[in-house]
Amino acid sequence: MIRMRVGLVTVLLGVLAIGQQDSGKKSDSARPNPMSGKQLFATFCAMCHGAEARGGGPFSPQLKTWPPDLTRLKSENQGVFPSLHVAEVIDGEFNTPAHGSKEMPVWGPVFRSLAHGREDSAQRRIDNLVKYIESVQQK
């Protein structure tokens, strides 16, 4: 339990550091857009849900509950992608049990701490992430 919490804290600190990094000397065209859903997924979700969103990311073995295959959300919901539910789970505001135990991170508070203004809002990050997850649904 302590090992899992230490690992989770380490992941969260690393994610926060990534979000706060200065752009350095890279040109804007050479950097990935940190607000794109794909980049947000790679930074915040892939450790648990895997790069392909099918579950089984590198952090998965340390979790009590195996992360779900996010590419099947639409098919498991009678062909309708549950956008609002996915946004609520990511945000964590409603403490959704489907997102795992309380030890599993929710990203709303993190995104709010990273937001620097209207164009860089927590809600925009959540919306972009939801759109990306919708885009990877199995046909």
C-alpha positions in Angstrom: 0.0 0.0 0.0 2.8 2.4 0.9 4.8 1.5 -2.2 1.7 2.2 -4.4 1.2 5.6 -2.7 4.8 6.5 -3.1 4.7 5.4 -6.7 1.5 7.4 -7.3 2.9 10.5 -5.6 6.1 10.2 -7.8 3.9 10.0 -11.0 1.9 13.0 -9.9 4.9 15.1 -9.1 6.4 14.2 -12.5 3.2 15.1 -14.3 3.1 18.4 -12.5 6.7 19.1 -13.4 6.0 18.4 -17.1 3.0 20.7 -17.0 5.1 23.5 -15.5 8.2 23.2 -17.8 9.4 26.2 -19.5 9.3 26.0 -23.3 13.1 26.2 -23.4 14.8 26.8 -26.7 12.4 24.7 -28.9 10.4 26.5 -31.5 6.6 26.4 -31.2 6.4 24.3 -34.3 8.8 21.7 -32.8 6.9 21.2 -29.6 3.8 19.1 -29.2 0.7 21.1 -28.3 0.3 20.5 -24.5 -3.4 21.2 -24.8 -4.1 18.6 -27.5 -6.1 15.6 -26.3 -3.5 13.2 -27.6 -0.7 14.9 -25.7 -2.8 15.2 -22.5 -3.5 11.5 -22.8 0.1 10.6 -23.2 1.1 12.8 -20.3 -1.7 12.0 -17.8 -3.4 8.8 -18.7 -1.0 6.4 -20.6 0.9 5.4 -17.5 -2.2 3.5 -16.4 -4.4 3.1 -19.4 -1.5 2.4 -21.9 -0.4 4.3 -25.0 -3.2 2.7 -27.0 -5.9 3.4 -24.3 -6.6 -0.4 -23.9 -5.5 -0.7 -20.3 -2.3 -2.2 -19.1 0.0 0.8 -19.0 3.4 0.5 -17.2 1.9 1.5 -13.8 -1.1 -0.9 -14.0 0.5 -3.8 -12.1 0.8 -1.6 -9.0 -3.0 -0.7 -9.0 -5.6 -2.5 -7.0 -8.0 -2.4 -10.0 -6.8 -2.9 -13.6 -7.4 0.2 -15.7 -10.3 -0.3 -18.2 -9.9 -0.5 -22.0 -11.0 3.1 -22.9 -11.4 2.1 -26.6 -14.6 0.2 -25.7 -16.6 2.9 -23.9 -18.9 3.5 -26.8 -19.5 -0.2 -27.5 -20.3 -0.8 -23.9 -22.8 2.1 -23.9 -25.1 0.9 -26.7 -23.1 2.7 -29.3 -23.2 6.1 -27.7 -20.0 7.6 -26.3 -20.6 8.8 -22.8 -18.9 12.2 -23.0 -20.4 13.7 -19.9 -19.6 10.7 -17.8 -16.0 10.6 -19.1 -15.5 14.3 -18.4 -16.9 13.8 -14.8 -14.5 10.9 -14.2 -11.5 12.8 -15.5 -12.4 15.9 -13.4 -13.1 13.8 -10.3 -15.5 16.4 -8.9 -18.2 13.8 -8.4 -15.9 11.2 -6.8 -17.0 8.6 -9.4 -16.3 5.1 -8.1 -15.8 3.8 -11.7 -12.5 5.7 -11.8 -11.0 3.3 -9.2 -10.2 3.8 -5.6 -9.6 7.2 -4.0 -5.9 6.5 -4.6 -6.3 6.7 -8.3 -5.7 10.3 -9.5 -8.4 12.5 -10.9 -7.1 15.3 -13.0 -9.5 18.2 -12.5 -7.5 19.7 -9.6 -4.2 19.2 -11.4 -5.6 20.8 -14.6 -7.0 23.7 -12.5 -3.5 24.2 -11.0 -1.9 24.2 -14.4 -4.4 26.7 -16.0 -3.0 30.1 -16.7 -6.0 31.9 -18.2 -9.0 31.6 -20.4 -7.2 29.9 -23.3 -5.5 27.4 -20.9 -8.5 26.4 -18.8 -8.9 23.2 -16.9 -12.2 22.6 -18.7 -10.6 23.0 -22.1 -8.0 20.3 -21.1 -10.8 18.0 -20.0 -12.8 18.6 -23.2 -9.8 18.0 -25.4 -9.0 14.8 -23.5 -12.7 13.6 -23.8 -12.6 14.3 -27.6 -9.4 12.3 -27.9 -10.8 9.3 -26.0 -13.8 9.5 -28.2 -11.6 9.4 -31.3 -9.9 6.1 -30.2 -13.2 4.2 -29.9 -13.3 0.8 -31.6 -15.4 0.8 -34.7 
